[in-house]
């Protein structure tokens, strides 16, 4: 059974990520969990939710290559557009959780920095372009039959896999009903 976006987000929040300490900081003890101590410049592996809290406190930051930004989104849009017909590019498995958080972070900055409105709108447009492009391809691939399943499943995220499999079933059932040879008189 496929996981819901809520469950996938929970898994992402509890996945391990790398952070880099921005300053020295003593060990932090939480209920049943301790992190640190942190030494400025060193890299640490923590659960995403812990990393988020630590970055919010200015103790550390996420590694640059682990974060989404406009440049990475532009590259993904470009990659999607240059794919030959019937092909879909590979996205990191955690792309959608990172995208939602990236959009939320920019939106959250708007109250303090009104100039972020334009950045948020542009980012939302890029995200929409990616989602729409991939959705069109997933619809087309899900209607092409089971021959491409393994190849497609390797390149799509868990969120996309869910919709691909649901669409494949709906389309397969519909085709079977349309092409059924029993019943009515001729």
C-alpha positions in Angstrom: 0.0 0.0 0.0 1.3 3.4 -0.9 2.0 6.0 1.8 0.0 9.3 1.9 1.8 12.6 1.6 1.3 13.1 5.3 3.1 9.8 6.1 5.9 10.7 3.5 6.3 14.0 5.2 6.6 12.3 8.6 9.3 10.0 7.2 11.1 13.0 5.7 11.0 14.9 9.0 12.7 11.9 10.7 15.3 11.2 8.0 18.9 11.9 8.7 20.4 15.1 7.2 23.8 16.8 7.4 24.2 20.2 9.1 27.2 22.4 9.6 27.7 24.2 12.9 27.9 28.0 12.6 29.1 28.3 16.2 30.2 26.3 19.2 27.3 25.2 21.2 27.0 22.7 24.1 25.1 19.5 24.0 21.3 19.8 23.8 19.2 17.3 25.7 15.7 16.6 24.6 13.2 13.9 25.8 15.2 10.8 25.2 17.5 12.4 22.7 20.7 14.4 22.9 22.5 16.2 20.1 25.8 18.0 20.1 28.0 19.5 21.4 28.6 21.4 18.2 31.9 22.8 17.1 31.9 25.6 14.6 32.6 24.4 11.0 32.1 20.7 11.8 29.4 18.6 10.0 26.9 16.6 12.0 24.2 14.2 11.0 20.8 14.7 12.7 17.1 14.1 12.1 15.6 16.7 9.7 13.3 18.1 12.4 16.2 18.5 14.8 18.3 20.2 12.1 15.4 22.6 11.4 15.2 23.7 15.0 19.0 24.0 15.3 19.1 26.1 12.1 16.2 28.3 13.3 18.3 29.0 16.5 21.3 30.1 14.3 23.4 27.2 15.7 24.0 25.6 12.3 22.8 25.5 8.7 21.9 22.7 6.3 24.5 21.8 3.7 24.1 23.8 0.5 23.8 20.8 -1.7 20.9 19.4 0.4 18.7 22.5 0.0 16.5 23.5 -2.9 16.9 27.0 -4.4 15.7 28.8 -7.5 18.7 27.7 -9.5 18.1 24.0 -8.8 14.4 24.4 -9.7 15.3 26.1 -13.0 17.6 23.1 -13.8 14.8 20.7 -13.1 12.4 22.6 -15.3 14.9 22.6 -18.1 15.6 18.9 -17.7 11.9 18.1 -17.8 11.5 20.2 -21.0 14.4 18.5 -22.9 13.3 14.9 -22.2 12.2 13.0 -25.4 8.6 12.1 -25.7 7.5 9.4 -23.3 10.5 9.9 -20.9 10.6 11.4 -17.5 13.7 12.6 -15.7 14.8 11.3 -12.3 14.1 13.4 -9.2 15.5 12.9 -5.7 13.2 10.8 -3.6 12.8 13.7 -1.1 12.1 16.4 -3.8 8.5 17.1 -2.9 9.0 17.4 0.9 12.0 19.7 0.2 9.9 21.7 -2.3 7.0 22.2 0.2 9.4 23.4 2.9 11.3 25.7 0.5 8.0 27.4 -0.6 6.9 27.6 3.1 10.2 29.2 4.1 10.0 31.9 1.4 6.4 32.6 2.3 7.3 32.8 5.9 9.9 35.5 5.1 7.4 37.8 3.4 6.1 39.3 6.6 9.7 40.5 7.5 10.8 41.1 3.9 8.0 42.2 1.6 10.4 42.0 -1.4 10.2 38.2 -1.0 6.7 38.3 -2.5 8.2 38.3 -6.0 10.6 35.5 -5.2 7.8 33.5 -3.7 5.6 34.0 -6.8 8.4 33.0 -9.2 9.3 29.9 -7.1 5.6 28.9 -7.0 5.5 29.3 -10.8 8.6 27.1 -11.2 7.2 24.5 -8.8 3.9 24.5 -10.8 5.8 24.1 -14.1 7.6 21.0 -12.7 4.5 19.5 -11.2 2.4 20.0 -14.4 5.1 18.7 -16.7 5.7 15.6 -14.6 1.9 15.0 -14.1 1.4 15.1 -17.9 4.1 12.6 -18.4 2.8 10.4 -15.6 -0.7 10.4 -17.1 0.8 9.4 -20.5 3.0 6.7 -19.0 0.3 5.3 -16.9 -1.9 4.8 -20.0 0.8 3.1 -22.0 0.5 -0.2 -20.2 2.7 -2.3 -17.9 5.7 -2.6 -20.2 7.4 0.5 -18.9 6.6 0.0 -15.2 10.1 -0.9 -13.9 11.9 1.9 -15.9 9.3 4.5 -14.8 9.2 3.5 -11.1 13.0 3.9 -10.8 12.7 7.6 -11.9 9.7 8.8 -10.0 9.2 9.8 -6.4 7.0 8.0 -4.0 4.3 10.7 -4.3 4.3 10.2 -8.1 4.4 6.4 -7.8 1.1 6.6 -5.9 -0.7 8.6 -8.6 1.0 6.5 -11.4 -0.3 3.3 -9.9 -3.8 4.6 -9.3 -4.1 6.0 -12.8 -2.7 2.8 -14.3 -5.4 0.8 -12.5 -8.2 3.3 -13.5 -7.1 3.4 -17.1 -6.6 -0.4 -17.3 -10.0 -1.0 -15.9 -11.6 1.5 -18.3 -9.8 0.0 -21.3 -11.0 -3.5 -20.3 -14.6 -2.3 -20.0 -14.5 -0.5 -23.4 -12.9 -3.5 -25.2 -15.1 -6.1 -23.5 -16.6 -8.4 -26.1 -19.6 -9.7 -24.3 -23.0 -8.4 -23.7 -24.8 -6.3 -26.2 -26.4 -7.5 -29.5 -25.0 -6.5 -32.8 
